[in-house]
Amino acid sequence: MSTRDLTQSIMRRKPLNDIEEENKHSGLFKSLGLWQLTAIGVGGIIGVGIFSLAGLVAAGNEDTPGVGPAVLISFLIAGLASAAAALSYAEFAGMIPRAGSAYTYGYVALGEVIGWFIGWDLLLEYIAIVAVVAIGISGYFEAFLSGLGIHLPTWMASTPDEGKGGIINIPAILVCLLVTWILSRGTKAFGRFELVAVAIKVVLILFIIGLGVFYIDTNNYNPFMPSGFGPVLAGSATVFFAVFGYDAMSTAAEEATDGKKHMPKAIVLSLIVAMLLYVAATLVLTGMQNYKDIDPAAGFASAFTSVGLPVIATIISVFAVLSILTVMLTFLLGVTRVWFSMSRDGLLPGWFAGTDKHGTPQRVTWIAGISSALLAGVFPIKAVADLTNIGILAAFVVVCLAVIVFRYKRPDAPRTFRLPLMPFIPAFGVLASALLIWQLPADTKWRFGVWLIIGLAIYFFYGRKHSLMNPNSPRHAEAEEMHRPVG
């Protein structure tokens, strides 16, 4: 094959007209309305960011200095970068209501190899997110048991890298398996659970803010930025984990009752609600307790204990576990739908795209769930969070670039939402995401690079040859039949 032919094959784009026909044969059930979609988005955004990462960045650790009350600035920087990407996602979601999210957007706008890379990236990152959240839940679960006078053996509640003498994080493993089982029951049941759990989560955070504001000591805000702006910017790269989630929600587009209409609204609504709650919560957290004394694993439980309210701390620990579960559910849903979409397109074996009577891709659900359990069991939270962030930031770069390219290549494509100030907002999203990637540790970048190299090998040895877009693929004729007009 000539260099030109190779380039054309890897840069082939998925036709926009094929999307709706494929959706009719997906096997996924359409059962999610606007408020359920918004709940999935809020459920994915709000969770470990407030309950774990806010305290971690504010207090710091042996590797990074604490940023103190300026953790608020870290969240705002991350939120600004995320908002630019959110608007880009909203435009694509209104055009392409299909499982796959950034993978599909990249495939349609930039070509197959770009779509593959971002899909392969998301498989790792979403699994890593589920693992991060499970580790965060484990911390609050320990805090809850400690409040009852029960202390888990160190060997079974922490990992070797945490320096506590641990071997494996069994609570984190068990919670990964629990959410996998919940998701395996079907999207309709999942949507109902998510709506109720997110409502409980929002009420809990409002309760924390409403009660905590009476225990704020303004002396704790001084100094506001104890370590300078550099650590604040680096902290924004870590808490970036806390300001996305709508991207995973967009992977459920094929299961929305009216994806083109509801997806853009749900994306914007979920980010607005989350950022308002984050700003208020971080002010309360760093106002109640000096940043040096905050427990990185269970920040709010630590803060309420410090003001003489251990019972409230116990209540927070219980409901934090429930509320953080929604984050795991959202991203486990995300990884299974990206995997399903890549398999349906022929880039991964079609065996993974099989669905059951609930309209759920059971095989990839359990494979992803068990993989996240293994990751959560042996790695510390910051290492997994950084690995997650670099992947999502890379996805945001691709989506922001793709929305610019597609607006100029296909200005005629019907859009239920048009991103304003084109191309300035998505260009800002590219630059901001790239800057945050630069702030991440070198070992995180190396791990990410190795994963992409593995993905490149799989694509050239399997995906490129079996793609439905490849005329010589065994499944190409099947795809042609699906897209052939009737009559």
C-alpha positions as CSV (number, residue, x, y, z in Angstrom):
1,M,0.0,0.0,0.0
2,S,1.3,3.4,-0.9
3,T,1.8,6.2,1.6
4,R,-1.1,8.1,0.0
5,D,-3.4,5.1,0.2
6,L,-2.4,4.5,3.8
7,T,-3.1,8.2,4.7
8,Q,-6.5,8.1,3.0
9,S,-7.4,4.9,4.8
10,I,-6.6,6.2,8.3
11,M,-8.1,9.6,7.7
12,R,-11.5,8.3,6.3
13,R,-14.4,10.0,8.1
14,K,-17.6,8.5,9.2
15,P,-20.5,10.0,7.2
16,L,-22.9,12.0,9.3
17,N,-25.8,10.5,7.3
18,D,-24.9,7.0,8.5
19,I,-25.4,7.9,12.2
20,E,-29.2,7.8,12.5
21,E,-29.5,4.6,10.5
22,E,-27.0,2.9,12.8
23,N,-28.9,4.2,15.8
24,K,-32.0,2.3,14.7
25,H,-30.1,-1.0,14.8
26,S,-28.1,-0.3,18.0
27,G,-30.0,-2.5,20.4
28,L,-29.9,0.2,23.0
29,F,-33.2,1.3,24.6
30,K,-34.3,5.0,24.5
31,S,-35.5,5.8,28.0
32,L,-33.6,8.9,29.2
33,G,-35.4,12.4,29.3
34,L,-33.9,15.8,29.9
35,W,-33.9,15.7,33.7
36,Q,-32.5,12.1,33.8
37,L,-29.7,13.2,31.4
38,T,-29.0,16.3,33.5
39,A,-28.9,14.1,36.6
40,I,-26.4,11.8,34.9
41,G,-24.3,14.9,34.1
42,V,-24.5,16.3,37.6
43,G,-23.9,12.8,39.0
44,G,-20.7,12.5,37.0
45,I,-19.4,16.0,37.8
46,I,-20.1,16.3,41.5
47,G,-18.7,13.8,43.8
48,V,-15.1,12.9,44.6
49,G,-14.1,16.5,43.5
50,I,-15.9,18.0,46.4
51,F,-15.5,15.2,48.9
52,S,-11.9,14.2,48.3
53,L,-9.9,16.2,45.8
54,A,-10.8,19.6,47.2
55,G,-9.3,18.6,50.5
56,L,-6.3,16.9,48.8
57,V,-5.3,20.0,46.8
58,A,-6.0,22.4,49.7
59,A,-3.9,20.5,52.2
60,G,-1.3,19.1,49.8
61,N,0.9,16.1,50.6
62,E,4.6,15.2,50.7
63,D,5.0,15.7,47.0
64,T,3.0,18.9,46.4
65,P,2.4,22.0,48.6
66,G,-1.1,22.8,49.8
67,V,-2.8,25.7,48.0
68,G,-5.0,26.5,51.0
69,P,-8.2,28.5,50.4
70,A,-6.9,29.3,46.8
71,V,-8.2,25.8,45.9
72,L,-11.3,27.9,44.9
73,I,-9.1,29.5,42.2
74,S,-8.0,26.0,41.1
75,F,-11.6,25.0,40.6
76,L,-12.5,28.2,38.7
77,I,-9.5,27.8,36.3
78,A,-10.5,24.2,35.7
79,G,-14.1,25.2,35.3
80,L,-13.3,27.9,32.7
81,A,-11.4,25.4,30.6
82,S,-14.1,22.8,31.0
83,A,-16.8,25.3,30.0
84,A,-15.2,25.9,26.6
85,A,-15.1,22.1,26.0
86,A,-18.7,21.7,27.3
87,L,-20.0,24.1,24.7
88,S,-18.1,22.2,22.0
89,Y,-19.6,19.0,23.3
90,A,-23.1,20.6,23.3
91,E,-22.8,21.5,19.6
92,F,-21.8,18.0,18.6
93,A,-24.3,16.3,20.9
94,G,-27.1,18.2,19.1
95,M,-25.9,17.0,15.7
96,I,-24.7,13.5,16.6
97,P,-26.8,11.9,19.3
98,R,-24.8,8.7,19.3
99,A,-23.0,6.5,21.8
100,G,-19.3,7.2,21.7
101,S,-19.1,10.9,22.6
102,A,-15.6,12.3,21.8
103,Y,-14.7,9.2,19.9
104,T,-17.6,9.6,17.5
105,Y,-17.1,13.4,17.2
106,G,-13.4,12.9,16.3
107,Y,-14.3,10.1,13.8
108,V,-16.8,12.2,12.0
109,A,-14.9,15.5,11.9
110,L,-11.2,14.6,11.9
111,G,-10.9,11.0,10.6
112,E,-10.7,7.4,11.8
113,V,-7.3,7.3,13.3
114,I,-8.0,10.4,15.4
115,G,-11.3,8.9,16.5
116,W,-9.5,5.7,17.4
117,F,-7.0,7.4,19.5
118,I,-9.5,9.4,21.5
119,G,-11.7,6.3,21.9
120,W,-8.7,4.2,23.0
121,D,-7.8,7.0,25.4
122,L,-11.3,7.2,26.9
123,L,-11.4,3.4,27.6
124,L,-8.5,3.8,30.0
125,E,-9.5,7.2,31.4
126,Y,-13.1,6.3,32.2
127,I,-12.0,3.1,33.9
128,A,-9.4,5.1,35.8
129,I,-12.1,7.6,36.9
130,V,-14.3,4.8,38.3
131,A,-11.2,3.6,40.2
132,V,-10.4,7.1,41.6
133,V,-13.9,7.5,42.8
134,A,-13.9,4.1,44.4
135,I,-10.7,5.0,46.3
136,G,-12.4,8.3,47.4
137,I,-15.4,6.3,48.7
138,S,-13.1,4.0,50.6
139,G,-11.7,7.0,52.5
140,Y,-15.2,8.1,53.6
141,F,-16.2,4.6,54.4
142,E,-13.2,4.4,56.7
143,A,-14.1,7.7,58.3
144,F,-17.6,6.4,58.9
145,L,-16.4,3.2,60.6
146,S,-13.9,5.2,62.7
147,G,-16.8,7.3,63.9
148,L,-18.4,4.1,65.2
149,G,-15.1,3.0,66.8
150,I,-14.3,0.4,64.1
151,H,-10.9,0.5,62.4
152,L,-10.2,-1.6,59.4
153,P,-6.8,-3.4,59.2
154,T,-4.3,-1.2,57.3
155,W,-3.4,-4.0,54.9
156,M,-6.9,-4.2,53.5
157,A,-7.8,-0.5,53.3
158,S,-4.8,1.1,51.5
159,T,-2.3,0.5,48.7
160,P,1.5,0.0,49.1
161,D,2.2,3.4,47.5
162,E,0.3,5.3,50.1
163,G,3.0,4.6,52.7
164,K,0.6,3.3,55.3
165,G,1.8,-0.3,55.2
166,G,-1.2,-1.4,53.1
167,I,-1.4,-4.2,50.5
168,I,-4.7,-3.8,48.8
169,N,-7.8,-1.5,49.0
170,I,-10.6,-4.1,49.4
171,P,-13.5,-1.5,50.1
172,A,-12.6,0.2,46.8
173,I,-12.7,-3.1,44.9
174,L,-16.1,-4.1,46.4
175,V,-17.7,-0.8,45.5
176,C,-16.5,-1.1,41.9
177,L,-18.2,-4.5,41.6
178,L,-21.4,-3.0,43.2
179,V,-21.8,-0.3,40.7
180,T,-21.1,-2.7,37.9
181,W,-23.9,-4.9,39.1
182,I,-26.3,-1.8,39.3
183,L,-25.4,-0.7,35.7
184,S,-25.9,-4.3,34.4
185,R,-29.5,-4.1,35.4
186,G,-30.3,-1.8,32.4
187,T,-30.3,1.9,31.5
188,K,-33.9,2.5,32.6
189,A,-33.2,1.2,36.1
190,F,-29.9,3.0,36.2
191,G,-31.6,6.3,35.2
192,R,-34.1,6.1,38.0
193,F,-31.4,5.3,40.6
194,E,-29.2,8.2,39.3
195,L,-32.1,10.7,39.5
196,V,-32.8,9.8,43.2
197,A,-29.2,9.6,44.2
198,V,-28.3,12.9,42.6
199,A,-31.2,14.6,44.4
200,I,-29.8,13.2,47.7
201,K,-26.3,14.4,46.7
202,V,-27.4,18.0,46.0
203,V,-29.5,18.2,49.2
204,L,-26.4,16.9,51.1
205,I,-24.1,19.5,49.6
206,L,-26.6,22.3,50.3
207,F,-26.9,21.0,53.9
208,I,-23.1,21.0,54.2
209,I,-22.9,24.6,52.9
210,G,-25.8,25.8,54.9
211,L,-24.6,24.4,58.2
212,G,-20.9,24.9,57.6
213,V,-21.2,28.6,56.9
214,F,-22.0,29.2,60.6
215,Y,-18.6,27.7,61.6
216,I,-16.4,29.7,59.2
217,D,-13.5,31.4,60.8
218,T,-12.2,34.1,58.4
219,N,-8.7,33.7,59.9
220,N,-8.5,30.4,58.0
221,Y,-8.6,32.4,54.8
222,N,-5.3,34.1,55.7
223,P,-3.0,33.5,53.8
224,F,-5.4,32.9,50.9
225,M,-2.6,31.7,48.5
226,P,0.1,30.3,50.8
227,S,2.2,28.6,48.2
228,G,1.9,31.1,45.3
229,F,0.2,30.8,42.0
230,G,2.2,27.9,40.5
231,P,0.8,25.2,42.8
232,V,-2.7,26.8,42.3
233,L,-2.3,26.2,38.6
234,A,-1.0,22.7,39.1
235,G,-3.9,22.1,41.5
236,S,-6.3,23.0,38.7
237,A,-4.9,20.2,36.7
238,T,-5.7,17.8,39.5
239,V,-9.1,19.1,40.3
240,F,-10.0,19.1,36.6
241,F,-11.2,15.6,37.4
242,A,-14.0,17.4,39.3
243,V,-15.3,19.6,36.5
244,F,-16.2,17.1,33.7
245,G,-18.7,14.4,33.6
246,Y,-21.0,15.8,31.0
247,D,-18.7,14.1,28.4
248,A,-19.6,10.7,29.9
249,M,-23.2,11.7,30.0
250,S,-23.0,12.4,26.2
251,T,-22.1,8.8,25.6
252,A,-25.7,7.9,26.5
253,A,-27.1,10.0,23.6
254,E,-28.5,7.0,21.8
255,E,-30.5,6.1,24.9
256,A,-32.1,9.6,25.1
257,T,-35.7,10.0,24.1
258,D,-34.8,13.1,22.1
259,G,-31.0,13.4,22.0
260,K,-30.7,16.2,19.6
261,K,-32.9,18.5,21.7
262,H,-32.1,17.4,25.2
263,M,-28.3,16.6,25.1
264,P,-27.1,20.2,24.6
265,K,-29.4,21.5,27.4
266,A,-28.3,18.8,29.8
267,I,-24.6,19.4,29.2
268,V,-24.8,23.1,29.9
269,L,-27.2,22.7,32.9
270,S,-25.1,20.1,34.6
271,L,-21.9,22.2,34.4
272,I,-23.6,25.4,35.7
273,V,-25.2,23.5,38.7
274,A,-21.9,21.8,39.5
275,M,-19.7,25.0,39.4
276,L,-22.1,27.0,41.7
277,L,-22.0,24.2,44.3
278,Y,-18.2,23.8,44.0
279,V,-17.5,27.5,44.6
280,A,-19.7,27.5,47.8
281,A,-18.4,24.2,49.1
282,T,-14.7,25.1,48.8
283,L,-15.2,28.4,50.6
284,V,-16.9,26.5,53.5
285,L,-14.3,23.7,53.6
286,T,-11.3,26.1,53.9
287,G,-13.1,28.5,56.1
288,M,-14.1,25.8,58.7
289,Q,-10.6,24.3,59.1
290,N,-7.1,25.5,58.5
291,Y,-5.9,24.1,55.2
292,K,-2.9,22.4,56.9
293,D,-5.2,20.3,59.1
294,I,-7.7,19.1,56.4
295,D,-7.8,15.4,55.9
296,P,-7.1,14.9,52.2
297,A,-9.1,11.6,52.1
298,A,-12.3,12.9,53.8
299,G,-12.2,16.7,53.8
300,F,-15.7,17.6,55.0
301,A,-15.8,14.9,57.6
302,S,-12.5,16.3,58.9
303,A,-13.8,19.9,58.9
304,F,-17.0,19.1,60.9
305,T,-15.1,17.0,63.4
306,S,-12.7,19.9,63.9
307,V,-15.6,22.2,65.0
308,G,-17.0,19.7,67.4
309,L,-19.6,18.0,65.2
310,P,-18.5,14.4,64.9
311,V,-22.1,13.2,64.4
312,I,-22.5,15.5,61.4
313,A,-19.1,14.2,60.1
314,T,-20.5,10.6,60.4
315,I,-23.7,11.6,58.5
316,I,-21.6,13.2,55.8
317,S,-19.5,10.1,55.4
318,V,-22.5,7.9,55.0
319,F,-24.2,10.1,52.4
320,A,-20.9,11.0,50.6
321,V,-20.6,7.3,49.8
322,L,-24.0,7.2,48.2
323,S,-23.5,10.5,46.3
324,I,-20.1,9.5,45.0
325,L,-21.6,6.3,43.7
326,T,-23.3,8.3,41.0
327,V,-20.0,9.4,39.6
328,M,-18.9,5.8,39.2
329,L,-22.1,4.9,37.6
330,T,-21.9,7.8,35.1
331,F,-18.3,7.0,34.0
332,L,-18.8,3.2,33.9
333,L,-21.8,3.9,31.7
334,G,-19.4,6.1,29.6
335,V,-16.7,3.5,29.1
336,T,-19.1,0.8,28.2
337,R,-20.8,3.0,25.5
338,V,-17.5,4.1,24.0
339,W,-16.4,0.5,23.9
340,F,-19.7,-0.6,22.4
341,S,-19.5,2.1,19.7
342,M,-15.9,1.2,18.7
343,S,-16.9,-2.4,18.4
344,R,-20.0,-1.7,16.4
345,D,-17.8,0.4,14.0
346,G,-15.5,-2.6,13.6
347,L,-12.4,-1.0,15.2
348,L,-12.6,-3.6,18.0
349,P,-14.2,-7.1,17.8
350,G,-17.9,-7.1,17.3
351,W,-18.3,-9.6,20.2
352,F,-18.1,-6.6,22.6
353,A,-21.1,-4.9,21.0
354,G,-23.6,-7.6,22.1
355,T,-26.5,-6.4,24.2
356,D,-28.9,-8.4,26.5
357,K,-32.7,-8.2,27.1
358,H,-32.2,-4.9,29.1
359,G,-30.5,-3.3,26.1
360,T,-27.2,-3.3,28.0
361,P,-23.8,-4.3,26.6
362,Q,-23.2,-6.8,29.5
363,R,-19.8,-8.1,28.3
364,V,-18.0,-4.7,28.3
365,T,-19.9,-3.6,31.4
366,W,-18.4,-6.4,33.5
367,I,-14.9,-6.3,31.8
368,A,-14.7,-2.5,32.5
369,G,-16.1,-2.9,36.1
370,I,-13.5,-5.6,37.0
371,S,-10.7,-3.6,35.4
372,S,-11.6,-0.6,37.5
373,A,-11.7,-2.8,40.6
374,L,-8.2,-4.0,40.0
375,L,-6.9,-0.5,39.4
376,A,-8.6,0.8,42.5
377,G,-7.2,-2.0,44.6
378,V,-3.5,-1.3,44.0
379,F,-3.0,2.4,43.1
380,P,-3.1,5.6,45.2
381,I,-5.8,8.2,44.4
382,K,-3.5,11.0,43.1
383,A,-1.7,8.7,40.6
384,V,-5.0,7.5,39.2
385,A,-6.5,11.0,39.2
386,D,-3.6,12.4,37.2
387,L,-3.8,9.6,34.7
388,T,-7.5,10.3,34.3
389,N,-7.0,14.0,33.8
390,I,-4.5,13.7,31.0
391,G,-6.8,11.5,29.0
392,I,-9.8,13.7,29.4
393,L,-7.8,16.9,28.7
394,A,-6.6,15.2,25.5
395,A,-10.2,14.4,24.6
396,F,-11.2,18.0,25.2
397,V,-8.4,19.2,22.8
398,V,-9.7,16.9,20.1
399,V,-13.4,17.9,20.6
400,C,-12.6,21.6,20.6
401,L,-10.5,21.2,17.4
402,A,-13.1,19.0,15.8
403,V,-16.0,21.5,16.4
404,I,-13.9,24.2,14.6
405,V,-13.1,22.0,11.6
406,F,-16.6,20.6,11.3
407,R,-18.2,24.1,11.5
408,Y,-16.2,25.1,8.4
409,K,-16.3,21.8,6.6
410,R,-20.1,21.2,7.1
411,P,-21.7,24.5,7.9
412,D,-24.9,23.1,6.4
413,A,-25.2,20.3,8.9
414,P,-28.4,20.8,11.1
415,R,-27.4,22.0,14.6
416,T,-29.9,22.2,17.5
417,F,-27.2,24.2,19.4
418,R,-24.6,26.5,17.9
419,L,-21.5,27.3,20.0
420,P,-21.1,31.1,20.3
421,L,-18.0,33.2,19.4
422,M,-16.6,30.6,17.0
423,P,-13.7,29.9,16.8
424,F,-12.5,31.8,19.9
425,I,-14.2,29.7,22.6
426,P,-13.0,26.3,21.3
427,A,-9.6,27.7,20.6
428,F,-9.4,28.8,24.2
429,G,-10.5,25.3,25.2
430,V,-7.6,23.8,23.2
431,L,-5.0,26.2,24.8
432,A,-6.4,25.8,28.3
433,S,-6.5,22.0,28.1
434,A,-3.0,21.9,26.7
435,L,-1.7,24.2,29.6
436,L,-3.3,21.9,32.2
437,I,-1.7,18.8,30.5
438,W,1.7,20.6,30.8
439,Q,1.1,20.9,34.6
440,L,0.7,17.2,35.1
441,P,3.6,15.0,36.4
442,A,6.1,13.6,33.9
443,D,5.4,10.0,34.9
444,T,1.7,10.5,34.1
445,K,2.6,11.7,30.6
446,W,4.9,8.6,30.1
447,R,2.1,6.2,31.2
448,F,-0.3,7.9,28.9
449,G,2.2,7.7,26.0
450,V,2.7,4.0,26.5
451,W,-1.1,3.4,26.4
452,L,-1.4,5.3,23.2
453,I,1.5,3.4,21.6
454,I,-0.3,0.1,22.5
455,G,-3.5,1.5,21.0
456,L,-1.6,2.5,17.8
457,A,-0.4,-1.1,17.4
458,I,-3.9,-2.5,17.9
459,Y,-5.4,-0.1,15.4
460,F,-2.9,-1.0,12.6
461,F,-3.0,-4.7,13.2
462,Y,-6.8,-5.0,13.7
463,G,-8.9,-1.8,13.7
464,R,-7.9,-0.4,10.3
465,K,-8.5,-3.7,8.6
466,H,-11.8,-4.5,10.2
467,S,-13.3,-1.0,10.2
468,L,-16.8,-0.9,8.6
469,M,-15.4,2.1,6.5
470,N,-12.8,-0.3,4.9
471,P,-14.3,-1.7,1.7
472,N,-12.2,-4.9,2.2
473,S,-13.5,-5.4,5.7
474,P,-15.5,-8.7,6.3
475,R,-18.3,-6.6,7.8
476,H,-18.4,-3.8,5.2
477,A,-21.1,-5.5,3.1
478,E,-23.2,-5.8,6.3
479,A,-22.8,-2.1,6.9
480,E,-23.7,-1.3,3.3
481,E,-26.9,-3.2,3.6
482,M,-27.8,-1.4,6.8
483,H,-27.4,2.0,5.1
484,R,-29.2,1.1,1.8
485,P,-32.5,3.0,1.5
486,V,-35.6,0.9,1.6
487,G,-37.8,0.9,-1.6
